[in-house]
């Protein structure tokens, strides 16, 4: 078996025409015509690297720690493949793999290839003409030093000249080169991973010009994670158009892969999965971004396309699934045993009408416990966000770009570990102000427990409370936490009964 996973970043399902989006995405439509489209697929742990740990381990990350590396005890997808003699290759422009908090992910592959230049990748080194940049950049996104992301991003974009030089295009170049080299080989797994359409929303000019707006001001393509209202209507339209253009760029690059699948008839013997890590709010619910606010479906309900040779294809699948189910699915596709540590479930039975799960539990470390049973979504917040203690359980005390501080580690204690770790861990107090998401724009906000009826109110515009429905969902959340061996303080934090 050969398999390909295409992983975009921050791809809102509602931006795709095959999921009801208003702007055509013809290559995603082509993909939908050859695959099963999952309509109720959800995130697990948020944001970037926590989602990738879910994908590699088949279990939730956010109950035990925030953003961080793969742990020494993690039983991984690519590790299982390596043990079976399957070559895994990563080609990516997702620069977080090469920071402190992602440093063990790319090395989990047999081989890997990196493309430079996305967002704040520390790549471009030419000194900035700050006066010129300030004139040419909207005040909403201008930064005059490297303490934030935006100055480095401005320097990077100055080095990207021509559509073929864009990192997403180079990433798909690398993927096609791998396919060229492995045309006559079997037993491989290719992960094609691009940071797009993550902000900043920078698309090639020839694509961007297809989406005109009435905005006539300096560069504005990098929203901050905050409530709506900081910008005017024309400025918000410009940000949305830039996101749409970047999705169109992703669509074009996906089309190059589909062209190869068609030309060489890879559909016969190569599995294909296309998805993302999470979505992004573009002003819906009066918010921009992710992480800080409730995880409405624009963030949490994400696209999933699956082509599985030798298995039935249905056009649309309504089974409830989430990111951690992809690891056992890929093992299943390759005929490998699923380890006991894996709590996700292969989605292949859903192609024949089977169920995958009754509940999807999702969230960010330190935030709400979010859950859906497919009918209702539930955002469960603690009565006081700061009152109950939180701890990080890890042997890899790294935040996204820096190690844990001396202050954090000064409170560390040795913990006996959990059944899935097989070894003791550090139990580290999760101090307020630590360098973990959400960092852009402030902390977690809009913290009111609420239900939404996804059948009657798919836009989630009429949140409500119902003691009976909540009691059922709270029991289901507690049961899922027990399966994951969630630490006892989480039950206290959310006033849940442990079993």
Steps between C-alpha positions, in 0.01 A plus 500: 500500500605858429335793676501879478383742767455864393480726803409867458502744793203719604280384211140593576268237351249773419754656263472197268226479238451126568414594861264777394749784452402785270833525313584214259785270599502275192779267606343431837184423297707257290627344821147468638393318182765230555487465880264467792427843651450494877242752621543462876876497550638691799828615645643352816781701660569857395692666342785396263736261679242360745292403195803330348565304819138377483566396141825319582382325819126443446409658834426847638788724603320791666389323818858455622711775349507801269697546177815289509712229338421134457585330828748213550214268595277586202406210275487668161355439157835527323671295770257215439555535128876490542469178699313346207753614242284782360688809384344824627589835346400852607517795264394821671527876524349491852787663686367419849651152452842662527444694823546381857139384537493294182853369477418130534228480235693516172762259638221244549498454120745283306592802285386860490528810283442861614404812305581834661323834523154462650367752756776578757741226396842648599616489139545844343784689667527824301460809725161661464430849373258565785387839374399350166334197663300724730375703203407190301342295781167557673550605866291198602781266396817711503768409753837669520703229668546124499333444838176433313443301185414771254835663427661163421199419282544825306867419440413149384239612248752735339707194402210311339493605135266334252225238548744207479702643791207496743561242773175313432598454135848383599349254748294338226811504277672290766203265523498442125874436507441230763233342281740507204766319701256242643293432188602133502521436874246390758452536877542873547317786669531859376386791717463823298458784743469868427452789743250663262233632529622598848556873545659713363268460203756554224406363158672551164386831343354326195266310733432788740380727218209261437339615826471881489374708792432869554796528736771747393755506777830353614566125522244330724505119495586399857209515749547501874311259727245736645138609491363672194486877507867592491476543121242646264280305259725567199805382692327181616390434141863533393611243757229257386593547136865431581400178680282399203790561261731288711244216506489530118880466495470186714232372262734548204783310670266217596404484132861422409490192726164391356640538149776255595253261662297505177793477258658200671176343625622509859140467612530124450765437764559821697285618789444875529387702803459879485418703810615786726587556865226756577301782345507876554244769578478783246260720693235235568358526853672843514845343535818464295746213541496195725605376847357783711128472435249210508581235241206557269474273198691743277799400714415149615312331215761440234515347151597138447528316168592131480582271209564142612574248221320172556237656725154625410461865404198702608470859382427649843549347844322629809692292754644703790881494477795709616871551444621222731309249284738555208795322661316165537344553156843523338621194693185318389560595137849352521376184673681577825386420851364791703690535833321494833602861569288623208157633597397614153303266274557419133242673283505226234191322645307824449537453124267203537256685724659427837536746790838627618425682825209633706683808625781726380682678784720791397674805638814691588703449818364731769181579308153351482404137464317501167297206377252396236284193456419610145169659604616745766823688559590581859751751631567420866701762689608485865316731741829689549770473233783568746381347829565129444862386457634377166812298433696397193609134495807459282857383457552765230454837675499719189254765395461593133829687465660497847561254783290520815638774723693448823194628685281234341751219551566611857157368591542169317450172684547141389170333413461124483367525145197353332420162351578622149839647597664200672738736680497790747444856375560853616189662646550872440268776624334675205574856604292794371691687233708202386596506133234262376200568273287701493754780481382729220272774623460378858373201690192280475185711477124470449495231770135414541384138508250446218321246283418529132251287307685425176187375324275796581778760513794394280648850519518470881346845541250406773693343791290374790514294820310177572574305819388165360705518179799635689487218754521241221789682332684554829488127571626425149783754537601349836502152346724616215730670750520175695597312182782751455605480868444873542662637817268527804520880524312529170192337650516748788554790261186423301294361789476160334463165671796267448419132457 
